Amino acid sequence: MSPKSVTRTAIPMGLVAIYLSSCTSNPPIDVTPSDEARCASTDVGPPLLRRLTNIELESTLGDIFPAIKGSWRGVKLGVDPVSRSGFANDAAVLQVNQQTAQEILDTAEEVASLATTSPALDAILPCAKTSPTRDCAASFVTTQGRRLFRRTVTESEKESYLALYDSVLAKSDFATGLKWTLVSMIQSPHALYRSEVGTQEGDSRKLSQHELATELAYNYSGTTPSAQLLDRADRGELSSPEVLQAEAKALLESPRGQDVVRQLFRYWFRYERAATVTRPDVANYFTVRTSLVEETKRFIDQVVLTDRGGLKTLLTADYTFVDPMLATHYGYGSSTGGFVRTQRPPQWGVGLLSQGSILAAHAQAQGSSPTQRGLLLYEKLFCKHRPDPPPNIPALPTTMPGVTTTRERYEKQHVQSGCVFCHKQFDPIGFAFEHFDEVGRYRSTEKGLPIDASARIVNASDELLMTATGQVDLAEQLASRDDVRACAADMMATYSYGISDGLPSCLVRKVRPDLGSNEASLTDYLLQLTTSPHFTRRR
């Protein structure tokens, strides 16, 4: 029987909840984040089914079937949607529509075809070559199912998959039977979703040992639990906070764990956008933009992963990493060799927020953007949601008669267009960055006029929050603000827990003080999230 004669069936994802409720004794799960009123009285969030992100699914399948890595092209899924917080792993937005279901089916077919063809099958299932029997197929289901489902396959599940294998074998051969069995297993909600449901115990739900192993593995290494971690779950060893934190530390310090931290910052500050934007007035931007992104990656690696630094160092470090191309671009640094740690000139910016990639990613094509740069801080360091713009706003001109500087144009345009009520909350923050052009280069003047980089930051009620003059002064003040530290803690929890819309601020109330010190390690805080009640329990 050829593969084409087997009916290709994508699981109807609208029936996932029904499917899961039929497989467990748990009631239907509400994955909608709670409002502040509900979370004010609890330290734990709702039960969740978290669909694997594209990156997590690709890592998972690649780790379970390493024999196919050389020929596999990766998952066939489209780009994951991002939540309002900017992360692509939010359970509330990772829904599965018909297109996603088809893409999962296509991915499952390709993986299964490669995994059940020699020599990969011989490596994955040695008995396939010497004794291709039903017992061998059963071994395949239990072994691969344990890794895919991140728990032991039940007897009823095993018999169901073997029945599928038998039906295909009756018309084809051993390898084809395994292939379509594996296609079905990869499509299973038990493989595609991370279960954080637990069972009722007292006034909350306690996550199972295998749910904890799954949470540890994906939160701190971005992939499926290892066989050794599943063994610990089998033995019930993932119970104490000390054990959970030790496992998390080992995972986070691995190469995969470091990639999880890097991914957090890529989503948090969106600096990689600098590699995709165009800056027509800067002749060398096309060639320098990849170096801008690499500079920021190296800076984050040094501060967060190597030095285990805190938020203050991240925001105020007086060095960066410059290669010869960037040395020409910025006007400082060595013109020979590769990337070198380089001291910034005084007042030419400090910390993450002066990185060329971040400044270029948050700018207009032909000029800086106080609005975009102000919104970056407003959303990512003050944890505010940008207000929805009113309808029918006309496009604002890039020049105005008698207006020379960017600051003057923005101030006049947003007053004249009636946008001042909203923009007064974030444009003034962006004015502190006006010494940097649209590609992150320092400038002392704009069109021959001195730059005014003063910032007066207010809230929606016009209450003064802070004043600053220039990016250096702004960064140093941000690093000492309790609300900025609290926001950073909430953003990291939002990413780790896969939930948003204000809920993380309630879930980390007991561990957020661990980031209260200016020099508290950011990675240590990520590890402290394992001690939060939410890590082990649900409402």
C-alpha positions as CSV (number, residue, x, y, z in Angstrom):
1,M,0.0,0.0,0.0
2,S,1.5,3.4,-1.0
3,P,1.4,6.3,1.5
4,K,-1.2,8.0,-0.8
5,S,-3.7,5.2,-0.3
6,V,-3.8,6.0,3.4
7,T,-6.3,8.8,4.3
8,R,-4.4,11.8,5.6
9,T,-6.3,13.1,8.6
10,A,-5.6,16.2,10.6
11,I,-7.2,16.1,14.0
12,P,-10.2,18.5,14.1
13,M,-8.7,21.0,16.5
14,G,-12.1,22.4,17.4
15,L,-12.6,19.0,19.1
16,V,-9.3,19.1,21.1
17,A,-11.0,20.1,24.4
18,I,-13.6,17.3,23.9
19,Y,-10.8,14.8,23.1
20,L,-8.8,15.7,26.2
21,S,-11.8,15.7,28.5
22,S,-12.5,12.2,27.3
23,C,-9.0,11.1,28.0
24,T,-8.9,12.5,31.6
25,S,-11.2,13.1,34.4
26,N,-10.6,16.8,34.4
27,P,-13.4,19.3,33.6
28,P,-13.1,21.6,30.5
29,I,-10.2,24.1,31.0
30,D,-10.6,27.8,30.9
31,V,-7.4,29.2,29.4
32,T,-8.6,32.9,29.5
33,P,-6.3,34.9,31.8
34,S,-8.0,36.0,35.0
35,D,-8.7,39.7,35.7
36,E,-6.9,41.5,38.5
37,A,-9.9,41.2,40.9
38,R,-9.8,37.4,40.7
39,C,-6.0,37.1,41.0
40,A,-5.8,39.5,43.9
41,S,-6.7,36.7,46.2
42,T,-4.5,33.9,44.8
43,D,-0.9,33.2,44.0
44,V,-1.7,30.6,41.3
45,G,-3.2,30.9,37.9
46,P,-5.7,28.8,36.0
47,P,-5.1,25.4,34.6
48,L,-3.6,25.6,31.1
49,L,-3.0,23.6,28.0
50,R,-0.1,25.3,26.3
51,R,0.4,24.6,22.7
52,L,4.0,24.1,21.8
53,T,5.5,27.0,19.9
54,N,7.0,26.4,16.5
55,I,10.5,26.5,18.0
56,E,9.5,24.2,20.9
57,L,7.9,21.7,18.5
58,E,10.9,21.7,16.2
59,S,13.3,21.2,19.1
60,T,11.1,18.5,20.5
61,L,10.9,16.4,17.3
62,G,14.6,16.9,16.6
63,D,15.6,15.7,20.0
64,I,13.2,12.7,20.0
65,F,14.4,11.7,16.5
66,P,18.0,12.8,16.2
67,A,18.5,10.2,13.4
68,I,16.5,12.5,11.0
69,K,18.2,15.8,11.7
70,G,20.5,15.6,8.7
71,S,17.6,15.4,6.2
72,W,14.7,17.0,8.1
73,R,13.9,20.6,7.0
74,G,12.1,21.5,10.2
75,V,8.4,22.2,11.1
76,K,6.1,23.5,8.4
77,L,4.1,25.8,10.6
78,G,3.6,29.5,10.0
79,V,4.9,32.2,12.3
80,D,3.5,32.0,15.8
81,P,1.3,35.0,16.8
82,V,2.5,37.3,19.5
83,S,0.5,38.4,22.5
84,R,-0.1,42.0,23.6
85,S,3.0,41.6,25.7
86,G,5.0,40.8,22.6
87,F,5.8,37.2,23.4
88,A,5.0,34.3,21.0
89,N,4.4,31.6,23.7
90,D,1.2,32.9,25.3
91,A,-1.3,30.1,25.7
92,A,-4.2,32.4,25.0
93,V,-3.1,33.3,21.5
94,L,-1.5,29.9,20.4
95,Q,-4.7,28.6,19.0
96,V,-5.0,25.9,16.3
97,N,-7.1,26.8,13.3
98,Q,-7.7,24.6,10.2
99,Q,-4.5,25.9,8.5
100,T,-2.4,25.2,11.6
101,A,-3.9,21.7,11.8
102,Q,-2.9,21.1,8.2
103,E,0.6,22.3,8.8
104,I,0.9,20.0,11.8
105,L,-0.2,17.1,9.7
106,D,2.3,18.0,7.0
107,T,5.1,18.2,9.7
108,A,4.0,14.9,11.2
109,E,4.0,13.1,7.8
110,E,7.5,14.4,7.0
111,V,9.0,13.4,10.4
112,A,7.2,10.0,10.3
113,S,8.4,9.3,6.8
114,L,12.0,10.0,7.7
115,A,11.9,8.2,11.0
116,T,10.5,5.0,9.6
117,T,12.9,4.8,6.6
118,S,16.3,3.1,6.9
119,P,18.9,3.8,8.2
120,A,17.0,6.1,10.6
121,L,14.5,3.4,11.6
122,D,17.3,1.0,12.4
123,A,18.8,3.5,14.8
124,I,15.5,4.4,16.4
125,L,14.1,0.9,16.6
126,P,16.8,-1.8,16.3
127,C,14.2,-4.7,16.4
128,A,12.8,-3.3,13.1
129,K,15.7,-4.9,11.3
130,T,15.9,-8.2,13.1
131,S,12.3,-8.9,14.2
132,P,9.7,-6.6,12.7
133,T,6.8,-8.0,14.6
134,R,3.8,-6.6,16.5
135,D,5.8,-6.7,19.7
136,C,8.5,-4.6,18.0
137,A,5.7,-2.1,17.0
138,A,4.5,-2.1,20.6
139,S,8.0,-1.2,21.8
140,F,8.0,1.7,19.3
141,V,4.7,3.0,20.6
142,T,5.7,2.9,24.3
143,T,9.2,4.2,23.8
144,Q,8.4,7.1,21.4
145,G,5.1,7.8,23.0
146,R,6.8,8.4,26.4
147,R,9.0,11.1,24.8
148,L,6.2,12.6,22.7
149,F,3.6,12.6,25.5
150,R,6.2,13.3,28.2
151,R,4.7,10.6,30.4
152,T,4.1,6.8,30.2
153,V,1.7,5.7,27.5
154,T,-1.4,4.1,29.0
155,E,-2.5,0.6,28.0
156,S,-5.6,1.9,26.3
157,E,-3.5,4.4,24.3
158,K,-1.1,1.7,23.3
159,E,-3.8,-0.7,22.1
160,S,-5.5,2.1,20.2
161,Y,-2.2,2.9,18.3
162,L,-1.5,-0.7,17.7
163,A,-5.0,-1.1,16.3
164,L,-4.1,1.6,13.8
165,Y,-0.8,-0.1,13.1
166,D,-2.6,-3.4,12.5
167,S,-5.1,-1.8,10.0
168,V,-2.3,-0.4,7.9
169,L,-0.2,-3.5,8.1
170,A,-3.0,-5.5,6.7
171,K,-2.7,-3.6,3.5
172,S,1.0,-2.7,3.5
173,D,4.2,-3.4,5.4
174,F,5.8,-3.0,8.8
175,A,7.5,0.4,8.1
176,T,4.4,1.9,6.6
177,G,2.3,0.7,9.6
178,L,4.8,2.4,11.9
179,K,4.8,5.6,9.8
180,W,1.0,6.2,10.0
181,T,1.0,5.3,13.7
182,L,3.7,7.9,14.3
183,V,1.8,10.5,12.2
184,S,-1.2,10.0,14.6
185,M,0.9,10.2,17.7
186,I,2.7,13.4,16.6
187,Q,-0.8,15.0,15.9
188,S,-2.1,14.0,19.3
189,P,-3.0,16.9,21.6
190,H,-1.0,15.0,24.3
191,A,2.1,15.7,22.1
192,L,1.2,19.2,20.8
193,Y,0.1,20.6,24.2
194,R,1.9,21.1,27.4
195,S,-0.5,20.0,30.2
196,E,-0.5,22.3,33.3
197,V,-3.8,21.0,34.7
198,G,-3.0,18.9,37.8
199,T,-5.5,17.2,40.0
200,Q,-7.6,18.7,42.8
201,E,-5.9,18.8,46.2
202,G,-7.4,21.0,48.8
203,D,-8.4,24.4,47.4
204,S,-6.2,24.1,44.3
205,R,-4.9,21.7,41.7
206,K,-1.5,20.1,42.2
207,L,0.6,19.5,39.0
208,S,1.7,15.9,38.5
209,Q,5.3,14.9,38.5
210,H,5.3,14.6,34.7
211,E,3.7,18.0,34.3
212,L,6.5,19.5,36.5
213,A,9.1,17.7,34.4
214,T,7.5,19.2,31.3
215,E,7.3,22.7,32.8
216,L,11.0,22.5,33.9
217,A,12.2,21.3,30.5
218,Y,10.4,23.8,28.3
219,N,10.7,26.8,30.6
220,Y,14.4,26.3,31.1
221,S,15.7,24.5,28.0
222,G,13.0,25.0,25.4
223,T,12.5,21.4,24.5
224,T,11.0,18.1,25.7
225,P,12.2,16.5,29.0
226,S,15.1,14.2,28.7
227,A,14.7,10.5,29.5
228,Q,16.6,11.1,32.7
229,L,14.2,13.9,33.8
230,L,11.2,11.7,33.0
231,D,12.8,9.0,35.1
232,R,13.0,11.4,38.1
233,A,9.3,12.1,37.5
234,D,8.5,8.4,37.4
235,R,10.2,8.1,40.8
236,G,8.3,11.1,42.3
237,E,11.5,13.0,42.9
238,L,10.4,16.4,41.6
239,S,8.7,17.5,44.8
240,S,10.8,19.9,46.9
241,P,11.6,23.5,45.9
242,E,15.3,22.7,46.2
243,V,15.1,19.9,43.7
244,L,13.0,21.9,41.2
245,Q,15.4,24.9,41.4
246,A,18.5,22.6,41.0
247,E,17.0,21.0,37.9
248,A,16.1,24.4,36.5
249,K,19.6,25.7,37.1
250,A,21.2,22.7,35.4
251,L,18.9,23.2,32.4
252,L,19.3,27.0,32.2
253,E,23.1,26.7,32.2
254,S,23.0,24.3,29.3
255,P,23.4,25.6,25.7
256,R,19.7,25.0,25.2
257,G,18.9,26.9,28.4
258,Q,21.1,29.9,27.3
259,D,19.1,29.9,24.0
260,V,15.9,30.3,26.1
261,V,17.3,33.4,27.8
262,R,18.4,34.8,24.4
263,Q,14.9,34.2,23.0
264,L,13.4,36.0,26.0
265,F,15.4,39.1,25.2
266,R,14.7,38.8,21.4
267,Y,11.0,39.0,22.0
268,W,11.2,41.4,24.9
269,F,13.1,44.2,23.0
270,R,12.6,43.1,19.4
271,Y,16.2,44.1,18.5
272,E,16.4,41.6,15.6
273,R,14.0,43.8,13.6
274,A,17.0,45.9,12.8
275,A,18.1,43.2,10.3
276,T,14.9,43.5,8.3
277,V,14.2,47.3,8.1
278,T,15.6,49.6,5.5
279,R,17.2,53.0,6.0
280,P,17.5,54.6,2.6
281,D,19.5,57.6,3.7
282,V,22.3,55.5,5.2
283,A,24.4,54.0,2.4
284,N,26.1,51.2,4.4
285,Y,23.0,50.1,6.5
286,F,22.4,47.0,4.5
287,T,25.9,45.7,5.2
288,V,26.1,46.9,8.8
289,R,22.7,45.7,10.1
290,T,23.7,42.1,10.8
291,S,26.6,43.4,12.9
292,L,24.2,45.6,14.8
293,V,22.1,42.5,15.8
294,E,25.3,40.5,16.7
295,E,26.5,43.4,18.9
296,T,23.4,43.2,21.0
297,K,23.4,39.5,21.2
298,R,27.0,39.6,22.5
299,F,26.2,42.4,24.9
300,I,23.2,40.4,26.4
301,D,25.3,37.2,26.6
302,Q,28.0,39.1,28.5
303,V,25.8,40.9,31.0
304,V,23.1,38.2,31.6
305,L,24.8,34.9,30.9
306,T,28.5,35.3,31.6
307,D,28.5,38.0,34.3
308,R,25.1,37.0,35.7
309,G,24.4,40.7,36.0
310,G,21.3,42.5,37.1
311,L,18.9,45.0,35.6
312,K,21.1,47.9,36.6
313,T,24.1,46.5,34.7
314,L,21.8,45.7,31.7
315,L,20.6,49.3,31.5
316,T,23.8,51.2,32.5
317,A,26.9,49.1,31.4
318,D,29.4,51.5,29.8
319,Y,30.7,49.1,27.2
320,T,29.5,47.2,24.1
321,F,31.0,44.9,21.4
322,V,32.2,46.4,18.2
323,D,33.7,44.9,15.0
324,P,35.6,47.0,12.3
325,M,32.3,47.6,10.4
326,L,30.6,49.0,13.5
327,A,33.7,51.0,14.5
328,T,33.3,52.9,11.2
329,H,29.5,53.1,11.7
330,Y,29.7,54.5,15.2
331,G,32.9,56.4,15.1
332,Y,34.7,54.5,17.9
333,G,36.3,51.1,18.5
334,S,39.0,49.2,16.7
335,S,39.2,49.1,12.9
336,T,40.9,45.7,12.9
337,G,40.0,42.2,14.1
338,G,36.6,40.8,15.0
339,F,34.1,41.8,17.7
340,V,35.9,43.3,20.7
341,R,34.6,44.6,24.0
342,T,34.8,48.3,23.7
343,Q,34.3,51.2,26.1
344,R,31.7,53.7,25.0
345,P,32.7,57.4,24.7
346,P,31.4,59.4,27.7
347,Q,27.7,60.4,27.2
348,W,27.4,58.4,24.0
349,G,24.9,56.1,25.6
350,V,25.0,53.3,28.1
351,G,23.4,49.9,28.4
352,L,20.9,47.9,26.3
353,L,18.8,50.9,25.4
354,S,21.7,52.5,23.5
355,Q,22.4,49.5,21.3
356,G,22.3,50.4,17.6
357,S,20.0,47.5,16.8
358,I,17.3,48.6,19.3
359,L,17.6,52.2,18.2
360,A,17.4,51.3,14.5
361,A,14.5,48.9,15.1
362,H,12.5,51.6,16.8
363,A,12.9,54.5,14.3
364,Q,11.4,55.8,11.1
365,A,13.0,54.9,7.7
366,Q,14.4,58.4,7.3
367,G,14.7,59.7,10.9
368,S,14.5,58.9,14.6
369,S,11.1,58.3,16.2
370,P,10.5,59.6,19.7
371,T,7.1,57.8,19.6
372,Q,8.5,54.4,18.8
373,R,11.4,54.7,21.3
374,G,9.1,56.1,23.9
375,L,6.6,53.3,23.4
376,L,9.4,50.7,23.7
377,L,10.0,51.9,27.3
378,Y,6.4,52.6,28.0
379,E,5.5,49.0,27.1
380,K,8.6,47.0,28.0
381,L,9.9,48.7,31.1
382,F,6.8,50.3,32.5
383,C,4.5,47.5,31.5
384,K,1.8,49.8,30.1
385,H,-0.4,48.9,27.1
386,R,-0.4,51.5,24.3
387,P,-3.8,53.1,23.9
388,D,-5.8,52.2,20.8
389,P,-5.5,55.1,18.3
390,P,-8.8,56.8,17.3
391,P,-10.1,56.1,13.8
392,N,-9.2,58.1,10.7
393,I,-6.0,59.6,11.9
394,P,-4.3,61.2,8.8
395,A,-0.7,60.4,7.9
396,L,1.6,62.9,9.6
397,P,4.0,64.7,7.2
398,T,7.7,64.1,7.5
399,T,8.4,67.8,7.3
400,M,6.7,71.0,8.4
401,P,7.3,74.5,7.2
402,G,9.6,76.4,9.5
403,V,10.3,73.3,11.6
404,T,13.8,71.8,11.6
405,T,14.4,69.3,14.4
406,T,12.6,66.0,14.9
407,R,11.6,67.0,18.4
408,E,9.9,70.3,17.3
409,R,8.0,68.5,14.5
410,Y,6.7,65.8,16.8
411,E,5.6,68.2,19.5
412,K,3.7,70.4,17.0
413,Q,2.3,67.6,14.9
414,H,0.8,65.7,17.9
415,V,-0.7,68.9,19.3
416,Q,-2.2,70.0,16.0
417,S,-3.6,66.5,15.2
418,G,-5.2,66.2,18.6
419,C,-3.0,63.2,19.6
420,V,-1.3,65.0,22.5
421,F,-3.4,63.3,25.3
422,C,-2.0,59.9,24.5
423,H,1.4,60.8,23.1
424,K,2.3,62.9,26.2
425,Q,2.7,59.5,28.0
426,F,5.4,58.2,25.7
427,D,6.8,60.8,23.3
428,P,8.7,62.6,26.1
429,I,10.4,59.4,27.0
430,G,11.6,59.1,23.4
431,F,12.9,62.6,23.4
432,A,15.7,61.5,25.7
433,F,17.1,59.4,22.7
434,E,17.3,62.3,20.2
435,H,21.1,62.2,20.3
436,F,20.8,59.0,18.2
437,D,19.8,58.9,14.6
438,E,17.7,56.3,12.8
439,V,20.6,53.8,12.8
440,G,21.8,54.3,16.3
441,R,24.7,56.7,15.6
442,Y,25.4,59.5,18.1
443,R,24.9,63.0,17.0
444,S,25.4,66.3,18.8
445,T,23.3,68.4,16.4
446,E,20.5,67.8,13.9
447,K,20.6,69.9,10.7
448,G,23.0,72.2,12.4
449,L,20.9,72.9,15.4
450,P,21.7,71.7,19.0
451,I,19.6,68.7,20.2
452,D,17.2,69.0,23.1
453,A,17.3,65.6,24.7
454,S,15.4,66.6,27.9
455,A,12.5,64.4,28.9
456,R,9.6,65.2,31.2
457,I,7.7,61.9,31.9
458,V,4.1,62.0,33.1
459,N,1.3,59.6,33.5
460,A,-2.2,59.8,32.1
461,S,-3.2,62.1,34.9
462,D,-0.4,64.5,34.1
463,E,1.4,63.6,37.4
464,L,5.2,63.9,37.0
465,L,7.0,60.6,37.2
466,M,10.6,61.7,36.4
467,T,12.7,64.1,34.4
468,A,15.9,63.2,32.5
469,T,18.4,64.8,30.2
470,G,19.7,62.4,27.6
471,Q,19.8,58.6,27.3
472,V,22.5,58.2,30.0
473,D,20.6,60.1,32.6
474,L,17.4,58.3,31.7
475,A,19.0,54.8,31.9
476,E,20.5,55.5,35.3
477,Q,17.2,56.7,36.7
478,L,15.3,53.8,35.1
479,A,17.7,51.3,36.8
480,S,16.8,52.6,40.2
481,R,13.0,52.8,39.9
482,D,10.9,50.2,41.7
483,D,8.2,50.2,39.1
484,V,10.8,49.4,36.3
485,R,12.2,46.5,38.4
486,A,8.7,45.3,39.0
487,C,7.9,45.5,35.3
488,A,11.1,43.6,34.4
489,A,10.1,40.9,36.9
490,D,6.6,40.6,35.4
491,M,7.9,40.5,31.8
492,M,10.2,37.6,32.6
493,A,7.4,35.8,34.4
494,T,5.0,36.5,31.5
495,Y,7.5,34.8,29.2
496,S,8.2,31.9,31.5
497,Y,4.6,31.1,32.5
498,G,3.1,31.7,29.0
499,I,0.3,33.9,30.3
500,S,-0.2,37.7,30.3
501,D,-2.7,40.5,30.7
502,G,-1.6,41.4,34.2
503,L,-1.8,38.0,35.7
504,P,2.0,37.4,36.2
505,S,2.2,40.4,38.5
506,C,0.0,38.6,40.9
507,L,1.7,35.2,40.6
508,V,5.2,36.5,41.4
509,R,4.3,38.7,44.4
510,K,6.4,36.4,46.7
511,V,9.4,36.1,44.4
512,R,9.5,39.6,42.8
513,P,11.5,41.1,45.7
514,D,14.3,38.8,44.6
515,L,14.8,41.3,41.7
516,G,14.4,44.3,44.1
517,S,18.1,44.8,44.4
518,N,19.8,46.7,41.6
519,E,22.4,44.0,41.2
520,A,20.1,40.9,41.7
521,S,21.0,38.5,38.9
522,L,18.4,38.3,36.1
523,T,19.1,34.6,35.6
524,D,18.8,33.9,39.4
525,Y,15.4,35.6,39.3
526,L,14.3,33.2,36.5
527,L,15.3,30.3,38.6
528,Q,13.4,31.8,41.6
529,L,10.2,31.4,39.5
530,T,10.3,27.7,40.4
531,T,9.6,28.6,44.0
532,S,6.4,30.5,43.1
533,P,3.2,28.7,44.2
534,H,2.1,29.0,40.5
535,F,5.0,26.7,39.4
536,T,3.5,23.7,41.1
537,R,-0.2,24.4,41.5
538,R,-3.2,25.9,39.6
539,R,-6.5,27.3,40.6
